[in-house]
Amino acid sequence: MSQPNDRSPERVLVLTPTGRDAAMLEARLVAGGFACEVCPDVPALLSAMRDDAGTALIAQEALYTGLAETLLVALERQEPWSDLPVLLLTLATSTTGPRVPPTAGMLERANVMLLQRPMPPHLLLSAVRSAVRARRRQYQMRDLYRELSRAVQLGDTFVGILGHDLRTPLGSIRMGAELIVRTAEDPRSLRPAERIVRSSDRMTRMIEQLLDFAQVRQGRGFRLELAASNLGGITRQVSQELGDVNPRATIGVTSVGTLDGYWDADRLAQVVSNLVGNAVQHGTGGSPIEVALDGTQPETVRLSVTNVGTIPEESMPTLFDPFKRTTSSRGGDRGLGLGLFIAREIIRAHGGELIVRSVGRTTISEVVLPRKARQS
């Protein structure tokens, strides 16, 4: 006989309305080489399930008082990797007894196999053996899932630590290069110093994106610093800065309506910088970039960035995926491929929506923002 304290993760949980039936089933299972735990009622069965099990062998009449729903709810709340096999011993057609709930619901909502009694012992053991084998595969998936989760967490932690540690030396490099630009008397030293400044700025943006990505992956999302803001002022300032850095780009900003709202201004500036920067980088050279702001609606404000140039159709399904760098009509693919992913997460944190689409020969990035964002 199996011992009551046997907690094997592959043990068979037995639930029957009478102790005699349970003892008979237990004897057969133990003789077949299975660890076994007899549960006196459904609550005991649910408690045993939380400690892992290979399968549950249940007599249908043990669920006649509405306990089937209680069991089903517990089965539906299992972890993503888990789908405990349930072997349900159905009543013989000639059996009379209390009315039991139909089994159709269990078959639709859980991993249930019906075993009609009377059943030869060898067939019962075969069904149990098959269920335990399937459950063993689930445990293997669980272990792989947990190992992967630990690896992802370790990677995110590494990215966070690396990003923070790189900020200080990178800042020192930039300060040194700026000092050379301001004080150098030899014009030959200006060009490499300016190149260092631009490269350090690009590296800083990459580090910030990696830190944002790690924050989202860890489930923390973006912590918004909400305050009264004006999307028009944010957009014009960012567009001006991008125009100064890219003198060949023509960036036009138009607006209608009231553009005030309750947002995180720094985060929205990050979004505008990404969308307009993408238009500058990937749009057709020499073609103007149109940035339009619409504040005519009482509850929402819209921002759209339009540039000449299309996104390849095959890139659209993965456009917002992290580390997916899109090659545009100009062939540019610089960066980490995190910009649109982070921009969308920022807009979602505000309760808004970001949509990117190609229409004809143009690409349009559109943001819809509620005027009053709420920190989730």
RODO-2510 file (C-alpha; in nm, 4 decimals, decimal comma):
residues 376
     n   res          X          Y          Z
     1     m     0,0000     0,0000     0,0000
     2     s     0,1185     0,3535    -0,0629
     3     q     0,2082     0,5695     0,2310
     4     p    -0,0104     0,8731     0,3162
     5     n     0,2954     1,0985     0,3094
     6     d     0,4040     0,9937    -0,0398
     7     r     0,4195     1,3296    -0,2278
     8     s     0,5486     1,2022    -0,5602
     9     p     0,4708     1,4574    -0,8363
    10     e     0,3529     1,1615    -1,0483
    11     r     0,1183     1,0152    -0,7873
    12     v    -0,2408     0,9316    -0,8746
    13     l    -0,5074     1,1225    -0,6831
    14     v    -0,8180     0,9104    -0,6160
    15     l    -1,1618     1,0488    -0,5298
    16     t    -1,4611     0,8176    -0,4835
    17     p    -1,7783     0,8529    -0,2734
    18     t    -1,7037     0,5401    -0,0664
    19     g    -1,3915     0,4219     0,1116
    20     r    -1,4377     0,0698    -0,0222
    21     d    -1,4094     0,1837    -0,3838
    22     a    -1,1088     0,3987    -0,2995
    23     a    -0,9303     0,1097    -0,1273
    24     m    -0,9937    -0,1180    -0,4255
    25     l    -0,8631     0,1382    -0,6757
    26     e    -0,5630     0,2145    -0,4578
    27     a    -0,4716    -0,1539    -0,4359
    28     r    -0,4867    -0,1889    -0,8131
    29     l    -0,2799     0,1229    -0,8732
    30     v    -0,0126     0,0317    -0,6209
    31     a     0,0073    -0,3185    -0,7688
    32     g     0,0618    -0,1516    -1,1066
    33     g     0,3574     0,0476    -0,9694
    34     f     0,1907     0,3844    -0,9118
    35     a     0,2141     0,6072    -0,6058
    36     c    -0,1352     0,6843    -0,4870
    37     e    -0,3160     0,9342    -0,2630
    38     v    -0,6804     0,8847    -0,1651
    39     c    -0,8714     1,2114    -0,1205
    40     p    -1,1840     1,2047     0,1001
    41     d    -1,3522     1,4986    -0,0752
    42     v    -1,3081     1,7646    -0,3417
    43     p    -1,1347     2,0207    -0,1131
    44     a    -0,8761     1,7561    -0,0230
    45     l    -0,8334     1,6784    -0,3927
    46     l    -0,7763     2,0463    -0,4741
    47     s    -0,5218     2,0720    -0,1940
    48     a    -0,3348     1,7670    -0,3246
    49     m    -0,3356     1,9118    -0,6778
    50     r    -0,1430     2,2156    -0,5538
    51     d     0,1460     1,9874    -0,4581
    52     d     0,1698     1,8474    -0,8128
    53     a     0,0285     1,5148    -0,9261
    54     g     0,0407     1,2806    -1,2228
    55     t    -0,3333     1,2462    -1,2772
    56     a    -0,6650     1,2484    -1,0933
    57     l    -0,8900     0,9398    -1,0967
    58     i    -1,2421     1,0488    -1,0025
    59     a    -1,5685     0,8618    -0,9755
    60     q    -1,8411     1,0634    -1,1434
    61     e    -2,0863     1,0207    -0,8564
    62     a    -1,8405     1,1980    -0,6223
    63     l    -1,9272     1,5236    -0,8028
    64     y    -2,3047     1,5081    -0,7822
    65     t    -2,3546     1,8002    -0,5397
    66     g    -2,2286     2,0696    -0,7756
    67     l    -1,8661     2,0076    -0,6905
    68     a    -1,7877     1,9551    -1,0587
    69     e    -1,7918     2,3319    -1,1097
    70     t    -1,5567     2,3829    -0,8150
    71     l    -1,3152     2,1343    -0,9675
    72     l    -1,3437     2,2905    -1,3135
    73     v    -1,2665     2,6391    -1,1806
    74     a    -0,9521     2,5048    -1,0140
    75     l    -0,8455     2,3286    -1,3336
    76     e    -0,8984     2,6461    -1,5371
    77     r    -0,6754     2,8397    -1,2973
    78     q    -0,3730     2,6175    -1,3505
    79     e    -0,0438     2,7711    -1,4555
    80     p     0,0071     2,8092    -1,8321
    81     w     0,2226     2,4966    -1,8562
    82     s    -0,0187     2,2769    -1,6571
    83     d    -0,3139     2,0744    -1,7856
    84     l    -0,3684     1,7999    -1,5276
    85     p    -0,5187     1,4861    -1,6889
    86     v    -0,8442     1,3814    -1,5223
    87     l    -0,9743     1,0247    -1,5611
    88     l    -1,3492     1,0298    -1,4906
    89     l    -1,5072     0,6945    -1,4046
    90     t    -1,8581     0,7196    -1,5432
    91     l    -2,1610     0,5328    -1,4108
    92     a    -2,2706     0,2173    -1,5866
    93     t    -2,5959     0,2615    -1,7772
    94     s    -2,7794     0,0248    -1,5425
    95     t    -2,6630     0,1964    -1,2264
    96     t    -2,9226     0,3813    -1,0253
    97     g    -2,8256     0,6494    -0,7832
    98     p    -2,8192     1,0241    -0,7301
    99     r    -2,8409     1,2452    -1,0323
   100     v    -2,5049     1,3704    -1,1500
   101     p    -2,4197     1,6721    -1,3626
   102     p    -2,3544     1,6127    -1,7331
   103     t    -1,9922     1,5533    -1,8289
   104     a    -2,0042     1,7639    -2,1466
   105     g    -1,8873     2,0736    -1,9602
   106     m    -1,5862     1,8937    -1,8226
   107     l    -1,4913     1,7587    -2,1623
   108     e    -1,4991     2,1100    -2,3088
   109     r    -1,3234     2,2933    -2,0266
   110     a    -1,0616     2,0498    -1,8965
   111     n    -0,8307     1,7647    -1,9940
   112     v    -1,0819     1,4882    -1,9125
   113     m    -1,0959     1,1284    -2,0352
   114     l    -1,4109     0,9208    -1,9719
   115     l    -1,3655     0,5628    -1,8497
   116     q    -1,6871     0,3632    -1,8411
   117     r    -1,7329     0,1036    -1,5689
   118     p    -1,6983    -0,1835    -1,5289
   119     m    -1,3445    -0,1674    -1,6662
   120     p    -1,0854    -0,4477    -1,6726
   121     p    -0,7879    -0,3686    -1,4448
   122     h    -0,5358    -0,3801    -1,7294
   123     l    -0,7300    -0,1171    -1,9253
   124     l    -0,7518     0,1070    -1,6181
   125     l    -0,3772     0,0815    -1,5609
   126     s    -0,3121     0,1535    -1,9281
   127     a    -0,5213     0,4735    -1,9129
   128     v    -0,3463     0,5831    -1,5928
   129     r    -0,0062     0,5103    -1,7406
   130     s    -0,0863     0,7177    -2,0502
   131     a    -0,2112     1,0100    -1,8389
   132     v     0,0982     1,0075    -1,6151
   133     r     0,3240     0,9945    -1,9200
   134     a     0,1509     1,3014    -2,0669
   135     r     0,1803     1,4765    -1,7315
   136     r     0,5532     1,3997    -1,7233
   137     r     0,5892     1,5903    -2,0510
   138     q     0,4124     1,8851    -1,8907
   139     y     0,6647     1,8856    -1,6067
   140     q     0,9432     1,8935    -1,8623
   141     m     0,7800     2,1960    -2,0256
   142     r     0,7448     2,3570    -1,6811
   143     d     1,1158     2,3138    -1,6117
   144     l     1,2077     2,4580    -1,9522
   145     y     0,9671     2,7492    -1,9001
   146     r     1,1167     2,8306    -1,5598
   147     e     1,4706     2,8003    -1,6917
   148     l     1,3870     3,0340    -1,9783
   149     s     1,2225     3,2800    -1,7381
   150     r     1,5334     3,2829    -1,5211
   151     a     1,7530     3,3360    -1,8260
   152     v     1,5360     3,6253    -1,9455
   153     q     1,5384     3,7820    -1,5997
   154     l     1,9164     3,7472    -1,5804
   155     g     1,9512     3,9048    -1,9248
   156     d     1,7260     4,1986    -1,8300
   157     t     1,9203     4,2488    -1,5077
   158     f     2,2477     4,2447    -1,7009
   159     v     2,1142     4,5010    -1,9486
   160     g     2,0028     4,7258    -1,6623
   161     i     2,3362     4,7072    -1,4810
   162     l     2,5361     4,7523    -1,8010
   163     g     2,3263     5,0492    -1,9073
   164     h     2,3683     5,2279    -1,5752
   165     d     2,7434     5,1554    -1,5621
   166     l     2,7996     5,2839    -1,9164
   167     r     2,6348     5,6182    -1,8532
   168     t     2,9186     5,7653    -1,6485
   169     p     3,2130     5,6921    -1,8817
   170     l     3,0036     5,7849    -2,1849
   171     g     2,9139     6,1159    -2,0245
   172     s     3,2821     6,1852    -1,9590
   173     i     3,3670     6,1115    -2,3227
   174     r     3,1014     6,3514    -2,4429
   175     m     3,2075     6,6280    -2,2064
   176     g     3,5675     6,5931    -2,3239
   177     a     3,4644     6,6080    -2,6891
   178     e     3,2456     6,9153    -2,6263
   179     l     3,5347     7,0878    -2,4532
   180     i     3,7543     7,0260    -2,7576
   181     v     3,4832     7,1675    -2,9867
   182     r     3,4543     7,4846    -2,7762
   183     t     3,8220     7,5533    -2,7172
   184     a     4,0204     7,3952    -3,0006
   185     e     4,2233     7,6395    -3,2057
   186     d     4,3194     7,3850    -3,4686
   187     p     4,0241     7,3337    -3,7096
   188     r     4,1537     6,9850    -3,7867
   189     s     4,0544     6,8690    -3,4385
   190     l     3,6955     6,9903    -3,4672
   191     r     3,5668     6,7280    -3,7077
   192     p     3,6707     6,4197    -3,5025
   193     a     3,5515     6,5886    -3,1829
   194     e     3,2112     6,6626    -3,3364
   195     r     3,1953     6,3027    -3,4568
   196     i     3,2617     6,1828    -3,1023
   197     v     2,9800     6,4047    -2,9727
   198     r     2,7334     6,2673    -3,2295
   199     s     2,8405     5,9088    -3,1644
   200     s     2,8103     5,9487    -2,7884
   201     d     2,4616     6,0941    -2,8323
   202     r     2,3645     5,7925    -3,0407
   203     m     2,5096     5,5551    -2,7826
   204     t     2,3216     5,7370    -2,5072
   205     r     1,9947     5,6910    -2,6944
   206     m     2,0697     5,3197    -2,7362
   207     i     2,1413     5,2820    -2,3651
   208     e     1,8193     5,4613    -2,2725
   209     q     1,6238     5,2349    -2,5077
   210     l     1,7820     4,9218    -2,3584
   211     l     1,6955     5,0394    -2,0069
   212     d     1,3373     5,1135    -2,1134
   213     f     1,3115     4,7739    -2,2815
   214     a     1,4411     4,5939    -1,9708
   215     q     1,1890     4,7849    -1,7600
   216     v     0,8992     4,6763    -1,9809
   217     r     1,0221     4,3152    -1,9955
   218     q     1,0365     4,3002    -1,6167
   219     g     0,6662     4,3878    -1,6085
   220     r     0,7135     4,7277    -1,4484
   221     g     0,6016     4,9284    -1,7504
   222     f     0,6679     5,3010    -1,7596
   223     r     0,6332     5,5152    -1,4512
   224     l     0,4763     5,8337    -1,5813
   225     e     0,5367     6,1772    -1,4312
   226     l     0,2015     6,3283    -1,5221
   227     a     0,1539     6,7049    -1,5304
   228     a    -0,0247     6,9698    -1,7341
   229     s     0,1480     6,9721    -2,0746
   230     n     0,1079     7,1090    -2,4241
   231     l     0,1643     6,8663    -2,7098
   232     g     0,2170     7,1530    -2,9544
   233     g     0,5105     7,2925    -2,7592
   234     i     0,6628     6,9477    -2,7136
   235     t     0,6330     6,8653    -3,0838
   236     r     0,7724     7,1960    -3,2094
   237     q     1,0720     7,1801    -2,9778
   238     v     1,1595     6,8234    -3,0756
   239     s     1,1064     6,8946    -3,4459
   240     q     1,3318     7,1995    -3,4231
   241     e     1,6068     6,9972    -3,2562
   242     l     1,5848     6,7248    -3,5201
   243     g     1,5892     6,9894    -3,7944
   244     d     1,9070     7,1412    -3,6484
   245     v     2,0765     6,7998    -3,6465
   246     n     1,9472     6,7164    -3,9968
   247     p     1,9691     7,0460    -4,1917
   248     r     1,8701     6,8773    -4,5185
   249     a     1,5362     6,7636    -4,3760
   250     t     1,2251     6,9770    -4,4162
   251     i     0,9970     6,9303    -4,1159
   252     g     0,6685     7,1194    -4,1127
   253     v     0,4422     7,1370    -3,8078
   254     t     0,0755     7,2390    -3,8299
   255     s    -0,1899     7,2396    -3,5600
   256     v    -0,5586     7,3015    -3,5009
   257     g    -0,7563     7,3164    -3,1803
   258     t    -0,6384     7,3060    -2,8200
   259     l    -0,3353     7,0877    -2,7520
   260     d    -0,3320     7,0929    -2,3728
   261     g    -0,3484     6,7726    -2,1704
   262     y    -0,2307     6,5851    -1,8627
   263     w     0,0701     6,3815    -1,9750
   264     d     0,4345     6,2937    -1,9139
   265     a     0,6014     6,5598    -2,1301
   266     d     0,9442     6,3950    -2,1370
   267     r     0,8022     6,0610    -2,2448
   268     l     0,5901     6,2217    -2,5168
   269     a     0,8984     6,4060    -2,6402
   270     q     1,0634     6,0635    -2,6668
   271     v     0,7706     5,9408    -2,8800
   272     v     0,7742     6,2473    -3,1085
   273     s     1,1519     6,2204    -3,1466
   274     n     1,1181     5,8571    -3,2503
   275     l     0,8382     5,9119    -3,5016
   276     v     0,9837     6,2251    -3,6625
   277     g     1,3351     6,0755    -3,6489
   278     n     1,2086     5,7660    -3,8303
   279     a     1,0543     5,9873    -4,0976
   280     v     1,3837     6,1730    -4,1404
   281     q     1,5892     5,8544    -4,1510
   282     h     1,3636     5,6305    -4,3586
   283     g     1,1699     5,8796    -4,5715
   284     t     1,2586     5,9734    -4,9258
   285     g     1,5399     6,2269    -4,9212
   286     g     1,4400     6,5813    -5,0148
   287     s     1,0694     6,5222    -4,9532
   288     p     0,9031     6,7238    -4,6753
   289     i     0,7890     6,5646    -4,3504
   290     e     0,4468     6,6763    -4,2316
   291     v     0,3696     6,6769    -3,8608
   292     a     0,0018     6,7510    -3,7907
   293     l    -0,1595     6,8091    -3,4510
   294     d    -0,5357     6,7947    -3,4031
   295     g    -0,6882     6,9129    -3,0763
   296     t    -1,0431     6,9714    -3,1972
   297     q    -1,1888     6,6753    -3,0045
   298     p    -1,2848     6,7317    -2,6387
   299     e    -1,1474     6,4022    -2,5029
   300     t    -0,8526     6,3198    -2,7304
   301     v    -0,5614     6,4798    -2,9122
   302     r    -0,4109     6,3391    -3,2322
   303     l    -0,0568     6,3575    -3,3674
   304     s     0,0353     6,2346    -3,7149
   305     v     0,3717     6,2217    -3,8901
   306     t     0,3656     6,1735    -4,2680
   307     n     0,6638     6,1160    -4,4929
   308     v     0,7197     6,0025    -4,8514
   309     g     0,8404     5,6427    -4,8536
   310     t     0,6773     5,3109    -4,7759
   311     i     0,7373     5,0288    -4,5314
   312     p     0,7752     4,6868    -4,6970
   313     e     0,4544     4,4874    -4,6627
   314     e     0,6388     4,1899    -4,5159
   315     s     0,7697     4,4116    -4,2327
   316     m     0,4281     4,5338    -4,1157
   317     p     0,3316     4,2324    -3,8975
   318     t     0,6524     4,2657    -3,6906
   319     l     0,6865     4,6445    -3,7063
   320     f     0,6523     4,6922    -3,3299
   321     d     0,8507     4,3850    -3,2284
   322     p     1,1650     4,4630    -3,0277
   323     f     1,4976     4,4339    -3,2110
   324     k     1,3190     4,4166    -3,5478
   325     r     1,4973     4,6699    -3,7645
   326     t     1,2973     4,7719    -4,0702
   327     t     1,4632     4,8539    -4,3998
   328     s     1,2724     5,1350    -4,5686
   329     s     1,2664     5,2689    -4,9206
   330     r     1,5948     5,4472    -4,8442
   331     g     1,7547     5,1293    -4,7163
   332     g     1,8356     5,2630    -4,3702
   333     d     1,8351     5,0216    -4,0788
   334     r     2,0419     5,1878    -3,8071
   335     g     1,9651     5,1521    -3,4387
   336     l     1,8552     4,8687    -3,2152
   337     g     1,5045     4,8301    -3,3501
   338     l     1,3509     4,9317    -3,0160
   339     g     1,2195     5,2780    -3,0994
   340     l     0,8693     5,1906    -3,2173
   341     f     0,8286     4,9246    -2,9483
   342     i     0,9119     5,1756    -2,6746
   343     a     0,7028     5,4509    -2,8356
   344     r     0,3978     5,2243    -2,8444
   345     e     0,4495     5,1209    -2,4805
   346     i     0,4701     5,4875    -2,3748
   347     i     0,1485     5,5698    -2,5588
   348     r    -0,0233     5,2637    -2,4112
   349     a     0,0888     5,3706    -2,0640
   350     h    -0,0976     5,6975    -2,1288
   351     g    -0,4066     5,5018    -2,2343
   352     g    -0,3627     5,5912    -2,6014
   353     e    -0,2882     5,4160    -2,9279
   354     l    -0,0091     5,4281    -3,1866
   355     i    -0,0764     5,3155    -3,5444
   356     v     0,1704     5,3059    -3,8351
   357     r     0,0516     5,2408    -4,1896
   358     s     0,1619     5,2912    -4,5487
   359     v    -0,0837     5,4586    -4,7848
   360     g     0,0169     5,4893    -5,1478
   361     r     0,3695     5,6305    -5,1544
   362     t     0,3588     5,7642    -4,7989
   363     t     0,3959     5,6315    -4,4447
   364     i     0,1757     5,7735    -4,1684
   365     s     0,2411     5,7339    -3,7956
   366     e    -0,0591     5,8381    -3,5901
   367     v    -0,0921     5,8807    -3,2134
   368     v    -0,4271     5,9127    -3,0368
   369     l    -0,3954     6,0389    -2,6789
   370     p    -0,6600     6,0882    -2,4127
   371     r    -0,6343     6,4409    -2,2743
   372     k    -0,6087     6,3084    -1,9194
   373     a    -0,3751     6,0134    -1,8917
   374     r    -0,3940     5,7956    -1,5823
   375     q    -0,0987     5,6146    -1,4298
   376     s    -0,1732     5,2419    -1,4468
***
